[in-house]
Amino acid sequence: MVAPAGVSTAISSLTIPTALIACGALAQPAGEIVARHGWPVDVHPLPPLLHNQPQRIAGEVRALASELAERYQRVVVGYADCGTYGALDTVCGDLGLERLPGLHCYDVYAGQRRIEQIFETQPGTYLLTDFLVRSFARTVERELGLDRWPELREDYFGSYTRVVWLAQDPADPELLPLAQAAAAKIGLPLEVEPTGVSGLEEALRSLLPA
């Protein structure tokens, strides 16, 4: 079950022993996986736009984890390192928390070795997930100012040579046109790499009660 940031779902935490602090970009699929398995877990998303300010992630996780620890038997962290350069691991070490593996959510979805191969094949690769495909206008164009100053495209993306969409749901008819439009906005060809959500599911299984 997914709740607004910092707010529990309606089920009492007395019957839900585990709180999952989730990256906003992972919260929806994580919540769907939790619901499908019937795991006793509340999902507490943090804002996805924190990825544009990764220096804030560790502090936000620390604050929310400290609050949730008073209401739940266990708190786990649904983030990879996500550009915190070890700061999130420091928080997890201080508070005795576990987090998702990997450097970023791309590792969680596709596996570290597959991501390494993508970059080895073509270092100038810009990655998208389903969340980024859906929210590209807000999380990329607007946040980077490209909607107001399109000439910044070269500054941000001049070193990239392609877009790879790590497709959790490649069969969704709405997503491919959105991915194509996102790639066109930054003037790069699009390639599709289906991943599904099995990587996220296995990562969550290692953190959460069966």
C-alpha positions, 0 to 999 in steps of 0.5 A: 500500500502506498501512502503520501510522503511521510503518511502511513496507510489506513491500516494501523501500524500495530498490525503492519510491523514493517515500514518501507521508505521508498524512493518516489520513483519506485514507490508505485511498483514497490507498493504493487509488489507488496500488495501482490504478495500480501506482505505486512508492509506500509510504503512511505514514499519520499518525493521523486524530485529528490533525485535532482538533489541527491545530497538531500536524500540521506537527510530525508531518509534519516528524518523519516526513519527516525519518525517511523521507528516509533511506530513500526517494529522495523524500517527498511530503505527502498533506495539504492545509493542514488548519487549520495556517494555513501551518505545514505549508507552512513545513515543506514549504519547509524540507524541499523537499516537495510537498503536496496542493493546497487548504485541506483535504481537502474541496477535494481531493475536491470541488474548491475552487470546488465547496466555495466554492459549497456555503458560498456557498449555505448558510454554516452547512454541516457537511461529512462525508467517507466517513471521517468518516461511518464514524468519526463516533462516535469522531472527532466524538462521543467526541472532542468529548464529545457521548457524555457531555455531549449538551448540548454539541451546541448549543455545537458545532453551534448555528450550523450549518444542514445537513450535506453528505456529500461522498460518495466512494462513494455506492453503498456501502449502509452509508454512507448510513444512517451519514451519516443517523445522524451528521446526526441526532446533531447535529440537522441535515438531511442532503444528499448531494454525490457526489464520487468520488475523481477529485479525490484521484486527480488531486492524487496524480497531480501528486505521484507518479511515473507 
